[in-house]
Amino acid sequence: MGWTLSDDLDEFLAMTGGFLRDDPVRNTVALTVTENMREQGPGVYEDVLFGWWAPGGGVEGTVIRTAAYPPLLSAMPGRAARELADALAERGTAAGGASGSLAATEVFADAWTRRTGTASRVTMRQRLYRLGDLHVPDPPPEGAGRVAGPGDRALMLEWSAGFSRDAGDHGAVNTVVLDGRLDAGRIALWEAGGRPVSMAGWSPVVAGMSRISAVYTPAGDRRRGYGAAVTAEASKAAMDAGATEVVLFTDLANPTSNAVYQRLGYRPVEDRVMLAFD
């Protein structure tokens, strides 16, 4: 089998760094997860498992699994996805689900369900977007943007939990990641009427790429343009930090957010799927 599985971050980066950095847009999650671990220590995520497929010596696919999330698959040949199901099952690793590259995830899911007798269901269909030319809302909504600081931590915890609930993720907020973003100044807020009304974060720049995430507006302040404004603020901040590629994911079931991001200048790259195994 061509898969190597490891819990060693340095080994994983040494083996797969070139593969991941060759396409930082599509490999955005793997790059930002490993960069968070490199910056904040491997304990930022629990029970991490890495893998790479290199049947002929060169890496042709990767996987990352943490305790909080099921295996994340890069693009890879169908054979690699099928062999991954065998490698994880023989290791005794519970997959729980899968996400990532559409073709690879579907092949993996078919192999996993055949082997384990579980059923597969779609929990979310996503679209990956890349920013072209940023179009800042004109006219902007009431208020102005600013960077969140330590004094905003309690509100950011509350809003991060709200974002997770809206996304269907009912796990606990990763406070280590949140505190890292606050310390690094990587959360933008939009304020109106003297109070924060929306937030958006961005990841550290890796291989010229940064990802916008956790865009959240409390229910009472939605449909006023705050989410678009704060996303533009976060996008500008990522570019100011050196990003030449700014990306984000959307839930395809939410036509409003997909339309908003396209008006800001984000263009589709590819669709993804998130699956759960029952």
C-alpha positions in Angstrom: 0.0 0.0 0.0 1.2 3.5 -0.7 -0.2 5.2 2.4 2.0 6.2 5.3 0.1 7.3 8.5 1.8 9.3 11.2 1.1 11.7 14.1 4.3 13.6 13.6 3.8 17.1 12.2 7.4 17.7 11.2 7.5 14.4 9.3 4.2 15.2 7.5 5.4 18.7 6.5 8.8 17.3 5.4 7.1 14.7 3.1 4.1 16.7 1.8 5.1 20.4 2.0 5.9 20.6 -1.7 2.7 18.8 -2.7 0.5 21.0 -0.6 2.2 24.3 -1.6 2.0 23.5 -5.3 -1.7 24.2 -5.0 -2.3 26.4 -1.9 -5.8 27.3 -2.9 -7.2 23.8 -3.0 -5.0 22.7 -0.1 -6.0 25.7 2.0 -7.3 23.7 5.0 -4.4 21.4 5.3 -2.0 24.3 5.0 -3.7 26.4 7.6 -4.3 23.5 10.1 -0.6 22.6 9.9 0.5 26.3 10.2 -1.7 26.7 13.3 0.0 23.7 14.8 3.4 25.0 13.8 2.7 28.5 15.3 0.8 27.4 18.5 2.1 23.9 19.1 0.8 20.5 18.1 -1.6 20.5 21.0 -3.8 23.1 19.3 -5.8 20.1 17.9 -6.4 16.8 19.7 -5.6 13.3 18.4 -4.2 14.4 15.0 -3.4 11.8 12.3 -1.6 12.7 9.1 -1.2 10.6 6.0 0.3 10.7 2.6 0.1 8.5 -0.5 3.4 8.0 -2.4 3.3 4.7 -4.3 6.1 5.7 -6.7 8.1 8.0 -4.3 6.3 11.3 -5.1 3.3 12.4 -2.9 0.0 12.2 -4.8 -2.5 12.6 -2.0 -2.8 13.6 1.7 -5.2 13.2 4.6 -5.5 14.9 7.9 -7.9 13.8 10.7 -8.4 15.4 14.1 -10.6 14.5 17.1 -13.0 17.2 16.2 -13.3 16.6 12.4 -13.3 13.5 10.1 -10.6 12.8 7.6 -9.9 15.7 5.2 -8.9 14.4 1.8 -6.8 16.3 -0.8 -7.3 15.6 -4.5 -5.9 12.2 -5.1 -6.2 9.2 -7.6 -9.2 6.9 -7.0 -6.9 4.1 -6.1 -5.4 6.2 -3.3 -8.9 7.0 -1.9 -9.8 3.3 -1.9 -6.6 2.3 -0.3 -7.0 5.0 2.4 -10.2 3.3 3.6 -8.2 0.0 4.0 -5.3 1.8 5.7 -7.5 3.5 8.3 -9.6 0.5 9.0 -6.6 -1.8 9.4 -5.2 0.8 11.8 -8.4 0.8 13.8 -9.1 4.4 13.1 -12.8 5.5 13.2 -13.4 7.7 10.3 -16.8 9.2 11.4 -17.1 10.8 8.0 -15.0 12.5 5.3 -14.6 15.8 3.6 -12.6 17.5 0.9 -12.0 17.0 -2.8 -15.4 15.8 -4.2 -14.2 12.9 -6.4 -11.7 11.5 -3.8 -14.2 11.9 -0.9 -16.9 10.0 -2.8 -14.6 7.1 -3.7 -13.3 6.9 -0.1 -16.8 6.9 1.2 -17.9 4.1 -1.1 -14.9 2.0 -0.1 -15.3 2.7 3.6 -19.1 1.9 3.7 -18.5 -1.3 1.8 -15.8 -2.4 4.2 -17.5 -1.3 7.4 -21.2 -1.8 6.6 -22.0 1.8 7.6 -24.2 4.2 5.7 -23.0 7.5 4.2 -25.0 10.8 4.1 -24.2 14.3 3.0 -24.1 16.8 5.8 -23.0 19.8 3.6 -22.1 20.7 0.1 -19.5 23.5 -0.1 -18.0 25.7 -2.7 -14.4 27.0 -2.6 -14.0 30.5 -3.8 -10.8 32.5 -4.7 -10.8 36.3 -4.6 -10.2 38.1 -7.9 -10.5 41.9 -7.7 -12.0 43.0 -4.4 -15.1 45.1 -4.7 -15.7 46.9 -1.4 -19.4 47.6 -0.8 -20.3 51.0 -2.1 -22.0 52.6 -0.4 -20.9 50.8 2.7 -23.4 50.1 5.5 -23.5 52.2 8.6 -20.4 52.0 10.8 -16.7 51.1 10.3 -14.3 48.2 10.7 -11.7 47.6 13.3 -9.5 44.7 14.5 -10.7 42.7 17.5 -8.6 42.7 20.6 -8.3 40.8 23.9 -11.2 42.9 25.3 -13.5 41.3 22.7 -12.7 37.7 23.8 -16.0 37.0 25.6 -18.0 38.2 22.6 -15.8 36.4 20.1 -16.4 33.1 22.1 -20.1 33.7 22.0 -20.2 34.5 18.3 -17.8 31.6 17.5 -20.2 29.2 19.2 -23.1 30.8 17.2 -21.2 30.4 14.0 -20.6 26.7 14.8 -24.2 26.2 15.5 -25.3 27.8 12.3 -22.9 25.6 10.4 -24.2 22.5 12.1 -21.1 21.9 14.2 -22.1 21.6 17.8 -18.7 20.9 19.2 -16.9 23.2 21.6 -15.1 26.3 20.3 -11.3 25.7 19.9 -10.2 28.5 22.3 -6.5 28.0 21.5 -7.2 28.8 17.8 -9.4 31.7 18.8 -6.9 33.2 21.2 -4.2 32.8 18.6 -6.3 34.9 16.2 -7.0 37.5 18.8 -3.3 37.7 19.7 -2.2 38.0 16.1 -4.9 40.5 15.2 -6.6 38.3 12.7 -10.3 38.9 13.5 -12.1 41.9 11.9 -15.1 43.5 13.4 -17.7 45.8 11.9 -19.1 48.3 14.4 -22.4 50.2 14.0 -24.1 52.4 16.6 -21.1 52.0 18.9 -21.2 48.2 19.1 -19.8 45.3 17.2 -22.4 43.8 14.7 -20.4 41.3 12.6 -17.0 39.5 12.5 -14.8 37.7 10.1 -11.4 36.0 10.7 -8.5 35.2 8.4 -5.8 32.6 8.6 -2.0 33.1 8.7 -0.5 33.5 5.2 1.0 30.2 4.0 2.4 29.8 0.5 0.9 33.1 -0.3 -2.6 32.0 0.7 -5.0 33.1 3.5 -8.5 31.8 4.1 -11.5 33.9 5.4 -13.6 32.0 7.9 -16.0 32.4 10.8 -18.0 35.2 9.1 -20.8 35.7 11.5 -23.5 38.3 12.1 -26.0 37.8 15.0 -29.5 37.2 13.8 -30.9 40.6 14.9 -28.3 42.4 12.8 -28.5 40.4 9.6 -29.6 41.7 6.1 -28.0 45.1 6.7 -24.8 44.6 4.7 -22.6 44.1 7.8 -21.4 40.6 6.8 -20.3 41.8 3.3 -18.5 44.8 4.9 -16.6 42.8 7.5 -15.6 40.2 4.9 -14.2 43.0 2.7 -12.3 44.2 5.8 -10.9 40.8 6.5 -10.0 40.2 2.8 -8.1 43.5 2.7 -6.3 42.6 5.9 -5.2 39.3 4.5 -3.8 40.9 1.4 -2.0 43.5 3.5 -0.4 40.6 5.4 1.0 39.4 2.1 -1.6 37.0 0.8 -1.7 36.8 -3.0 -4.5 34.2 -2.9 -7.5 34.9 -0.5 -10.0 32.1 -0.4 -13.2 31.1 1.5 -15.8 28.3 1.6 -19.6 28.7 1.4 -22.5 26.4 2.1 -24.1 25.8 -1.2 -27.5 25.6 0.6 -27.2 29.3 1.4 -27.8 31.3 -1.8 -27.5 34.6 0.1 -23.9 34.2 1.2 -22.9 32.8 -2.2 -24.3 35.9 -3.9 -22.7 38.3 -1.4 -19.2 36.8 -1.8 -19.5 36.9 -5.6 -20.4 40.6 -5.5 -17.2 41.2 -3.4 -15.2 39.6 -6.2 -14.9 36.0 -5.1 -15.0 33.4 -8.0 -15.8 29.7 -7.8 -12.8 27.2 -7.8 -14.5 23.9 -7.1 -17.2 22.2 -5.1 -16.6 20.0 -2.0 -18.7 17.6 0.1 -18.9 16.8 3.8 -20.1 13.3 4.7 -21.0 11.5 7.8 -21.0 7.7 8.3 -23.8 6.3 10.4 
